[in-house]
Amino acid sequence: MDDGVERRLGVEIRRNASPILFPFKDYFRGFEKLPVVRGIFGERTDEVISNLEVEFFSSKWGYMSTSEVDGHLIISSYHLKNSDFETVYLDIVHELCHVKQFMDGRELFDARYSYVDSPIEIEAYRTTVEEAKRIGFTEERIKEYLKVDWITEEELFKLISNIGL
């Protein structure tokens, strides 16, 4: 709609809303000490984790993502509260990979690739799968973890193949 409609209706819609961000460490403690996280960020781990911010949204749909605008985490408060600890933990590890990719200037959402073929996702899932193995997940449990709502069974098999599981 154009400005004329806005004036005619007598309303104003401000479109520059910013999310409310919280310090990552207020909700997720000790991640900077984990070998997997130190492997992702190296010498900058403490600095990155100390400066990382998180935005929560209220929805039964959705899990976690990384902002393509500034690299902060975006997390469903429903997922955070209701999913099992290991799933939330691995999802955070996965998203921290995306934070690093963002910091490196990589495109997080490249339309040239499907989700399961995205080099960004394959890299993040490889790291996450290695961490899942380290914390005791069986191959079967890892495959269960990899089942997400937005991919088909066929795509799941392709993802599993792409990450070398």
N, C-alpha and C positions, 0 to 999 in steps of 0.2 A: 504494500500500500504506500501511497505517497503522502507527503506532508499535508496536502489538502484534506485528505480523509481524516487525519489525526486532528487537524484544526476543527473540521466540521463535527466530529464526534465529541470534541472537547476533552479528549484524554491525552495523556502523555505516557509513553512507555520508555523508560530508561533502559537501554540495552547494554550498558557497560558494567553489569554486576560482576563482582569478583567472588570467588568461592571463599568460604571461611576455612583457613588452614590452621592446623595444629602441629606442633613439633612431633615428629615421628617418635622420638624417644619418650614422649609422654605416654604412649600406648604400646610401644614395642621396645622392650628393654633387653640389653645384652647382645643384640644382633651384631654390634661392632666387634665383638669378641669371637664370633664364629669363624672357623677357617674358610667356609664357603664364601662368606661376605668379604673377608679379607682377601680372598682370591679374586673376587669381582673388582674391588676398588683399590687393592694394593695399599701403598703408603698413605693414600688419601682417605682410607676407611673412616677414621675417627672424625675427620672434617666433614665428609659427605653425610654420614649418619647424623652428626650433630646439627647439620643445616637442613636436612631433609624434612619436608613437610608432608602432611597427609590431610586429605579432604574426605569426609564421610558423607555418604548419601543414603537416603532411606528408601529402600526398595527390596522386595523379595527377589527381583530379577537383577542379575548382574553380580559380579564378584569383585574383581580388582582390576585396575588398569593404571597406566602411567600417563600423565598429562603430556600431550605433544606440544603444549605451549611452554611449559617451564620445568617439566620433569618431576613434578610432585606426584605422590601416590593418590589414587582415588579408590576408595574402598566402600563397599556396601556394608552398612552397619548391621544389616540382617545377616549377611554372610559371616561377618566377624563374630556375631553373637551365636549363630546357630550351627555353623559348620564345625566338624571335629578339629581338634588342635592341629593335627598333622597336616590337614588340608590347608588351613590358614597359614601355617608355618611355611609350607612349600610354595604357596601362592605368593607370600611375601618375598621369598628367595627369588622366585620367577620374576616378580616385578622389580626387584632390585637390579636384576640383570638389565631390564629395560631402562632403568634410571641410568645405569652406566652407558648403555647404548646411546641414550639421549645426550649425556654429557660428552660423548665422543662425536656428536653431530650426526648421528645416523638417523635415518627416516624410520620412525616407529610404525607408521601405517602406510606402507608402500602398496598402492593399488595394483601394481604389476603382478603381485603374488597372491595366491590364495592363502588363507591362514596357515594351512599345514605345509605349504611350500615356502613360506616367508623365512628368509635367512635369519631375521630378527627372532622369530618364534622358535626356530630350530635351535639356535644358539642358547636361548633362555631355557628351553625344555631340556637340552642336554645337561646344562648345569643343575637344573632342578632334579632331573632323574638321578644324577650322580649323588646329590644330597639325599634323595629318597633312599637310595641303596645304603648310604652311610648310616642313616638312622634306622635301618632294619627292614625296609619295605621289600617284600618279595616281588618278583617280576609281575606276578598276577595283580598284586596290589598297586603297583606302578601303573599298569594298564588301566585299572579301575580309576586311578587318579586322573589319567589322561583323558578319560571320557568327559567331554564337556558338552553343554547343551547346544552349542552353535556349530558342531561338526557332525557329519553322518558317520555311520559305522565304517563305510568305505574310506572316508577321510581319516578316521581314527587309525586304521591300518596303515595308511600312507604316512601319517605323522609318526607312528611307531617305527616304521621303516626309515623315515627321514632322520630320526634322531639316533638310529643304530641300536635300537633295543631288541 
